[in-house]
């Protein structure tokens, strides 16, 4: 994919941003240790900020971030080729790349990476790029995607992340090129995403994610969930402040109603968005879908009556692709939790730490019916052959049947005996593997 050169930010970017970094020893540039207190996003919110972009290479706020050059990233992604294209979001296109051992960067192992390139014609820009660098340069958590490094040359803004093998949750839930996600896998993803939000809200300087949705939840090979795309994140209220006033940003169908009406941002806005995703996991339906009948296009509005009476109407909510392979008790508890998260009054919504505790308890339910996970065990047993069917067939064809129930046919004066005549038959006993699968998944989540 071609790199664009459109000069559209010069009025809002520090002049030092336009210096080419090719003359720097980028292979040795790795940030120092994280300071005790996180630097706020507000310190970077305006061009006259004392912490300008040119200070990033020597800042103490970020840990283990590498500064890449544009030629390096072109090499890593094979020139941003279409064969390496992974997808595109609000920030811009994402390409897969590979950092080799010959890169010569201390502390950077050979590994696949995801390189996100800012779309200069898109809705996001330098501010969102800088937000990701500042936040993910400081925050480290098992359920936040890891930022490896960045590139800033002229107008180009790029971010380099760890590569997440299974892509995003949206693809697994709504694009039916794969089999349906099992119930416990959905709950595992919900727990991981909830832990990511709880971590952000629990920081000394809280962070409001502001764009929680299925496409921003990435999955590794074991379906561990990690939050990505922090461009719209904001510092939460501190001290006596109850909210942050800001322009309304986010995705239709996920944003809390009070935020849309007032622009007042709190951690409870993220809790509402989590409730929407929890409802998507439960129903297998998108938050907004114009292809559905008019009354069902908004998932929350359609589901609200069923959530309130979830004890009697839970079956109407459940994703039919689960084929009844889910915990009935767990589903009712998920519906109840989603209903709390989606409360119109933010004061009645639970904290994310409370959400984590509830979801972890749901993983303990064992009332999942035996399902399609089947193990076929061979057993050496000698059985009596039932030959009635073969006898009837042979009478029609004029053939003979031996003691083992096999048909004797003559081919050029040569008699061929059936396989059963010479060997014992392996009778296959079928055992369900659902409970073994469930226990293994629960153990993985606990660890």
C-alpha positions as CSV (number, residue, x, y, z in Angstrom):
1,X,0.0,0.0,0.0
2,X,1.4,3.4,-1.0
3,X,2.4,5.8,1.8
4,X,0.6,9.2,1.4
5,X,2.2,12.6,2.0
6,X,-0.4,15.1,2.9
7,X,0.6,18.1,4.9
8,X,-2.4,18.7,7.1
9,X,-1.2,19.0,10.7
10,X,1.5,21.6,10.6
11,X,-0.7,24.0,12.6
12,X,-1.1,21.6,15.5
13,X,2.2,19.7,15.6
14,X,5.4,20.7,17.2
15,X,7.9,21.7,14.6
16,X,10.4,19.2,15.8
17,X,8.0,16.4,14.6
18,X,9.0,17.1,11.0
19,X,12.6,16.2,11.5
20,X,13.7,13.1,9.8
21,X,15.0,10.5,12.3
22,X,17.2,8.7,9.8
23,X,20.3,10.4,11.2
24,X,19.6,9.0,14.7
25,X,21.0,5.7,15.9
26,X,17.6,4.1,16.1
27,X,18.9,0.6,16.7
28,X,20.0,1.7,20.2
29,X,17.0,3.8,21.1
30,X,15.0,2.1,23.8
31,X,13.2,4.1,26.5
32,X,14.2,3.9,30.1
33,X,12.2,2.7,33.1
34,X,8.7,3.7,33.9
35,X,8.4,6.5,36.5
36,X,6.4,6.0,39.8
37,X,3.5,8.2,38.5
38,X,2.0,8.1,35.1
39,X,2.3,11.2,32.9
40,X,-1.2,12.4,32.0
41,X,-2.4,12.7,28.5
42,X,-3.2,16.4,29.2
43,X,0.5,17.1,29.3
44,X,0.5,16.3,25.5
45,X,-2.8,17.8,24.6
46,X,-1.7,21.1,23.0
47,X,1.2,22.1,20.8
48,X,2.8,24.3,23.4
49,X,3.1,21.4,25.8
50,X,6.4,21.2,27.7
51,X,6.6,17.5,26.8
52,X,6.8,17.7,23.0
53,X,7.2,14.9,20.5
54,X,10.9,15.5,20.2
55,X,11.3,14.6,23.9
56,X,9.9,11.1,23.4
57,X,13.2,9.6,22.5
58,X,14.7,10.6,25.8
59,X,11.6,10.5,28.0
60,X,11.5,8.4,31.1
61,X,7.8,7.7,30.9
62,X,7.9,4.8,28.4
63,X,9.5,1.4,28.8
64,X,11.0,-0.6,26.0
65,X,9.6,1.3,23.1
66,X,11.6,1.2,20.0
67,X,11.8,4.0,17.4
68,X,11.5,2.6,13.9
69,X,12.3,4.3,10.7
70,X,9.9,4.3,7.8
71,X,12.3,2.3,5.5
72,X,12.5,-0.3,8.3
73,X,8.8,-0.7,8.5
74,X,8.5,-1.0,4.8
75,X,11.0,-3.8,4.8
76,X,9.3,-5.5,7.8
77,X,5.9,-5.5,6.0
78,X,7.2,-6.2,2.5
79,X,6.3,-2.6,1.4
80,X,2.9,-2.7,3.1
81,X,1.9,-5.3,0.6
82,X,-1.8,-6.4,0.2
83,X,-0.7,-10.0,1.1
84,X,0.2,-8.8,4.6
85,X,-3.0,-6.7,5.0
86,X,-4.8,-7.6,8.3
87,X,-7.6,-5.1,8.4
88,X,-8.5,-1.4,8.8
89,X,-10.0,0.6,11.6
90,X,-10.6,4.2,12.5
91,X,-6.9,4.9,12.7
92,X,-5.9,3.3,9.4
93,X,-4.8,0.1,7.8
94,X,-2.9,-2.7,9.7
95,X,-0.3,-4.9,8.1
96,X,1.5,-8.0,9.4
97,X,5.2,-7.9,9.5
98,X,8.2,-9.7,11.0
99,X,11.1,-8.4,13.0
100,X,14.1,-10.6,12.3
101,X,17.1,-11.4,14.4
102,X,19.2,-9.3,12.1
103,X,17.4,-6.1,13.2
104,X,20.1,-5.6,15.8
105,X,17.8,-4.0,18.4
106,X,18.7,-4.7,22.0
107,X,15.8,-6.3,23.9
108,X,13.8,-7.0,20.8
109,X,13.3,-10.6,19.9
110,X,12.5,-11.9,16.4
111,X,8.7,-12.0,16.3
112,X,5.7,-11.3,14.1
113,X,4.3,-7.8,14.6
114,X,1.3,-5.7,13.5
115,X,2.1,-2.4,12.0
116,X,-0.7,0.3,12.1
117,X,-0.4,3.1,9.6
118,X,-2.3,6.4,10.1
119,X,-4.7,7.1,7.3
120,X,-3.9,10.8,6.5
121,X,-7.4,11.2,5.0
122,X,-9.2,9.5,7.9
123,X,-10.9,10.9,11.0
124,X,-8.0,10.3,13.4
125,X,-4.7,12.0,13.4
126,X,-1.6,13.0,15.4
127,X,-3.5,13.4,18.7
128,X,-4.8,9.8,18.6
129,X,-1.4,8.5,17.6
130,X,0.3,10.4,20.5
131,X,-2.3,9.1,22.9
132,X,-1.5,5.5,22.1
133,X,2.3,6.1,22.4
134,X,1.9,7.9,25.8
135,X,-0.6,5.4,27.3
136,X,0.8,2.1,26.1
137,X,4.3,3.3,26.6
138,X,3.5,3.4,30.3
139,X,0.8,0.9,30.9
140,X,1.6,-2.9,30.9
141,X,-1.0,-5.5,31.6
142,X,-1.7,-9.1,30.4
143,X,-5.0,-7.9,28.9
144,X,-3.7,-4.8,27.1
145,X,-2.1,-5.2,23.8
146,X,1.7,-4.6,23.9
147,X,3.1,-1.6,22.0
148,X,6.5,-2.4,20.7
149,X,7.5,0.9,19.1
150,X,6.5,3.7,16.8
151,X,7.6,5.7,13.8
152,X,7.3,9.5,13.3
153,X,8.7,10.9,10.1
154,X,7.3,14.0,8.4
155,X,3.5,13.5,8.3
156,X,3.7,9.7,8.7
157,X,2.6,8.2,12.0
158,X,2.9,4.4,12.6
159,X,2.6,2.1,15.6
160,X,4.1,-1.4,16.0
161,X,2.3,-3.9,18.2
162,X,2.6,-7.5,19.2
163,X,0.8,-9.7,16.7
164,X,-2.4,-11.3,17.9
165,X,-2.9,-14.6,16.2
166,X,-6.7,-14.9,16.2
167,X,-7.5,-11.3,15.2
168,X,-10.4,-9.5,16.8
169,X,-13.6,-10.8,18.6
170,X,-15.9,-9.2,16.0
171,X,-14.7,-11.6,13.3
172,X,-15.2,-14.6,15.5
173,X,-18.7,-13.6,16.6
174,X,-20.2,-12.3,13.4
175,X,-18.3,-13.5,10.4
176,X,-19.3,-17.1,10.0
177,X,-16.1,-18.4,8.4
178,X,-15.3,-20.2,11.6
179,X,-17.3,-22.4,13.9
180,X,-19.3,-20.8,16.7
181,X,-17.3,-19.8,19.8
182,X,-18.1,-22.2,22.6
183,X,-19.8,-20.9,25.7
184,X,-16.8,-21.1,28.1
185,X,-14.5,-19.5,25.4
186,X,-16.9,-16.5,25.3
187,X,-16.8,-16.3,29.1
188,X,-13.0,-16.5,29.0
189,X,-12.9,-13.6,26.6
190,X,-15.3,-11.6,28.7
191,X,-13.2,-12.1,31.8
192,X,-10.1,-11.0,30.1
193,X,-11.6,-7.9,28.6
194,X,-13.2,-7.0,31.9
195,X,-9.8,-7.3,33.7
196,X,-8.3,-5.0,31.1
197,X,-10.9,-2.3,31.8
198,X,-10.7,-2.9,35.6
199,X,-7.0,-2.3,35.4
200,X,-7.4,1.0,33.5
201,X,-10.1,2.3,35.9
202,X,-8.1,1.2,39.0
203,X,-4.9,3.2,38.1
204,X,-3.8,6.0,40.4
205,X,-4.6,8.2,37.5
206,X,-7.7,6.4,36.0
207,X,-8.0,5.9,32.3
208,X,-11.3,5.9,30.5
209,X,-11.1,3.7,27.4
210,X,-14.1,5.3,25.6
211,X,-14.1,3.0,22.6
212,X,-14.8,-0.5,24.0
213,X,-16.3,-2.8,21.3
214,X,-15.8,-6.2,19.8
215,X,-13.4,-5.0,17.0
216,X,-11.1,-3.6,19.6
217,X,-10.8,-6.8,21.6
218,X,-7.9,-8.9,20.1
219,X,-7.3,-12.6,20.8
220,X,-4.1,-14.6,21.0
221,X,-3.8,-18.2,20.1
222,X,-5.4,-19.3,23.4
223,X,-8.3,-16.8,23.1
224,X,-6.8,-14.5,25.8
225,X,-8.4,-11.1,25.3
226,X,-6.4,-7.9,25.0
227,X,-7.7,-4.3,24.6
228,X,-6.3,-2.4,21.6
229,X,-6.8,1.0,19.9
230,X,-6.3,3.5,22.7
231,X,-6.5,6.6,20.4
232,X,-9.8,7.8,22.0
233,X,-8.8,7.1,25.6
234,X,-8.9,10.0,28.1
235,X,-7.6,10.6,31.6
236,X,-10.5,10.0,34.1
237,X,-11.7,12.5,36.7
238,X,-9.4,13.0,39.7
239,X,-9.9,14.5,43.2
240,X,-13.4,16.1,43.6
241,X,-14.2,16.0,39.9
242,X,-17.1,13.7,39.0
243,X,-16.6,13.6,35.3
244,X,-14.5,14.9,32.4
245,X,-16.2,17.1,29.8
246,X,-15.1,16.3,26.3
247,X,-16.4,16.1,22.7
248,X,-18.5,13.1,22.0
249,X,-16.4,10.3,20.5
250,X,-16.9,6.6,20.1
251,X,-19.0,4.1,18.2
252,X,-22.8,4.2,17.7
253,X,-24.5,1.5,19.7
254,X,-21.8,1.2,22.3
255,X,-21.7,4.7,23.8
256,X,-23.6,5.4,27.1
257,X,-26.7,7.5,26.7
258,X,-25.7,10.1,29.3
259,X,-22.4,10.6,27.5
260,X,-24.1,11.2,24.2
261,X,-26.5,13.7,25.7
262,X,-24.1,15.7,27.9
263,X,-20.5,14.9,26.8
264,X,-19.8,14.0,30.5
265,X,-17.3,11.2,30.6
266,X,-16.8,8.8,33.5
267,X,-15.7,5.2,34.0
268,X,-19.4,4.2,34.0
269,X,-19.4,4.9,30.3
270,X,-17.0,2.1,29.8
271,X,-19.1,-0.2,32.0
272,X,-22.1,0.5,29.7
273,X,-20.1,-0.3,26.6
274,X,-19.0,-3.5,28.3
275,X,-22.6,-4.4,28.9
276,X,-23.3,-4.1,25.1
277,X,-20.4,-6.4,24.3
278,X,-21.6,-8.9,27.0
279,X,-25.0,-8.8,25.3
280,X,-23.3,-9.5,21.9
281,X,-21.5,-12.5,23.4
282,X,-24.8,-13.8,24.8
283,X,-26.9,-13.3,21.7
284,X,-24.4,-13.5,18.8
285,X,-26.0,-10.3,17.4
286,X,-24.3,-7.0,16.5
287,X,-24.9,-3.9,18.6
288,X,-26.3,-2.2,15.5
289,X,-27.5,-4.0,12.4
290,X,-29.7,-2.3,9.8
291,X,-30.3,-5.6,8.1
292,X,-32.5,-6.7,11.0
293,X,-36.2,-5.7,11.4
294,X,-36.7,-2.1,12.5
295,X,-37.5,-3.0,16.1
296,X,-34.4,-5.2,16.4
297,X,-31.8,-3.0,14.8
298,X,-30.6,-1.6,18.1
299,X,-29.6,-4.7,20.2
300,X,-29.9,-3.0,23.6
301,X,-33.4,-1.7,22.9
302,X,-34.5,-5.1,21.6
303,X,-33.0,-7.1,24.4
304,X,-34.0,-5.0,27.4
305,X,-37.4,-6.7,28.0
306,X,-35.8,-10.1,27.9
307,X,-32.9,-9.0,30.2
308,X,-35.4,-7.8,32.8
309,X,-37.3,-11.1,32.8
310,X,-34.2,-13.3,32.1
311,X,-35.4,-16.1,34.4
312,X,-38.2,-16.9,32.0
313,X,-37.1,-15.5,28.7
314,X,-33.4,-16.4,28.6
315,X,-33.9,-18.8,25.6
316,X,-34.9,-15.8,23.4
317,X,-31.6,-14.2,24.0
318,X,-29.2,-17.1,23.6
319,X,-27.2,-17.3,20.4
320,X,-28.7,-20.2,18.5
321,X,-25.3,-21.3,17.1
322,X,-24.5,-22.5,20.7
323,X,-27.0,-25.3,20.0
324,X,-27.9,-25.5,23.7
325,X,-24.3,-26.1,24.7
326,X,-24.2,-23.5,27.5
327,X,-24.7,-23.2,31.2
328,X,-28.3,-22.2,31.9
329,X,-27.4,-20.8,35.3
330,X,-24.4,-19.0,33.8
331,X,-26.5,-17.5,31.0
332,X,-29.1,-16.1,33.4
333,X,-26.3,-14.6,35.5
334,X,-24.7,-13.0,32.4
335,X,-28.1,-11.6,31.4
336,X,-28.5,-10.1,34.9
337,X,-25.0,-8.6,34.8
338,X,-25.5,-7.2,31.3
339,X,-28.8,-5.6,32.5
340,X,-27.0,-3.9,35.4
341,X,-24.2,-2.6,33.1
342,X,-26.8,-1.2,30.7
343,X,-28.7,0.6,33.5
344,X,-29.9,4.0,32.3
345,X,-28.7,5.5,35.5
346,X,-24.9,5.2,35.7
347,X,-25.1,5.1,39.5
348,X,-26.7,1.7,39.4
349,X,-24.0,0.2,37.1
350,X,-21.4,-2.0,38.8
351,X,-17.7,-1.3,38.8
352,X,-15.5,-3.3,36.5
353,X,-13.8,-5.0,39.4
354,X,-17.2,-6.3,40.5
355,X,-17.9,-7.4,37.0
356,X,-14.7,-9.5,37.0
357,X,-15.7,-11.3,40.2
358,X,-19.2,-12.1,38.8
359,X,-17.8,-13.4,35.5
360,X,-15.2,-15.5,37.2
361,X,-17.9,-17.2,39.3
362,X,-19.8,-18.0,36.1
363,X,-16.9,-20.1,34.9
364,X,-17.4,-22.4,37.8
365,X,-20.9,-23.6,36.7
366,X,-20.8,-27.1,35.4
367,X,-24.4,-27.4,34.1
368,X,-23.3,-27.5,30.4
369,X,-25.0,-30.4,28.6
370,X,-22.8,-33.0,26.9
371,X,-22.2,-31.6,23.4
372,X,-20.4,-32.2,20.1
373,X,-16.9,-32.6,21.5
374,X,-16.6,-36.3,21.0
375,X,-13.8,-38.8,21.6
376,X,-14.0,-42.1,19.8
377,X,-12.1,-44.9,21.7
378,X,-11.2,-48.1,19.9
379,X,-11.8,-51.4,21.8
380,X,-10.8,-54.9,20.7
381,X,-14.0,-57.0,21.0
382,X,-15.1,-60.0,19.1
383,X,-18.8,-59.7,18.2
384,X,-21.5,-61.8,16.6
385,X,-22.1,-60.6,13.1
386,X,-25.7,-59.8,12.2
387,X,-26.1,-61.2,8.7
388,X,-29.8,-60.7,8.1
389,X,-29.3,-57.6,5.9
390,X,-26.5,-59.2,3.9
391,X,-28.6,-62.4,3.5
392,X,-31.5,-60.5,2.1
393,X,-29.2,-58.7,-0.4
394,X,-27.5,-61.9,-1.4
395,X,-30.7,-63.7,-2.2
396,X,-31.5,-61.0,-4.7
397,X,-28.0,-61.2,-6.2
398,X,-27.5,-64.9,-6.0
399,X,-24.5,-64.6,-3.8
400,X,-23.6,-66.6,-0.7
401,X,-22.9,-65.3,2.8
402,X,-20.2,-66.7,5.1
403,X,-20.4,-67.2,8.9
404,X,-19.0,-63.8,9.5
405,X,-21.7,-62.1,7.6
406,X,-19.6,-61.3,4.5
407,X,-20.7,-61.7,1.0
408,X,-18.8,-64.3,-1.1
409,X,-18.4,-63.3,-4.7
410,X,-16.6,-65.1,-7.5
411,X,-14.1,-63.2,-9.6
412,X,-12.4,-65.2,-12.3
413,X,-12.6,-68.4,-10.2
414,X,-10.9,-66.6,-7.2
415,X,-12.8,-66.4,-3.9
416,X,-12.2,-63.3,-1.8
417,X,-12.9,-63.5,1.9
418,X,-14.1,-60.4,3.8
419,X,-11.9,-58.5,6.3
420,X,-14.0,-59.6,9.2
421,X,-13.3,-63.3,8.4
422,X,-9.6,-62.8,9.2
423,X,-9.5,-60.0,11.9
424,X,-11.3,-59.1,15.0
425,X,-13.5,-56.1,14.7
426,X,-12.7,-52.8,16.5
427,X,-15.9,-51.7,18.1
428,X,-15.8,-48.0,18.8
429,X,-17.1,-46.8,22.1
430,X,-18.1,-43.1,22.1
431,X,-17.5,-40.9,25.1
432,X,-18.3,-37.2,25.5
433,X,-15.4,-34.9,26.0
434,X,-17.3,-31.8,26.9
435,X,-16.6,-32.0,30.6
436,X,-12.9,-32.6,30.0
437,X,-12.8,-29.6,27.7
438,X,-14.7,-27.4,30.2
439,X,-12.4,-28.3,33.1
440,X,-9.3,-27.7,31.0
441,X,-10.5,-24.3,30.0
442,X,-11.4,-23.3,33.5
443,X,-8.0,-24.3,34.8
444,X,-6.3,-22.2,32.0
445,X,-8.3,-19.2,33.0
446,X,-7.6,-19.6,36.7
447,X,-3.9,-19.8,36.0
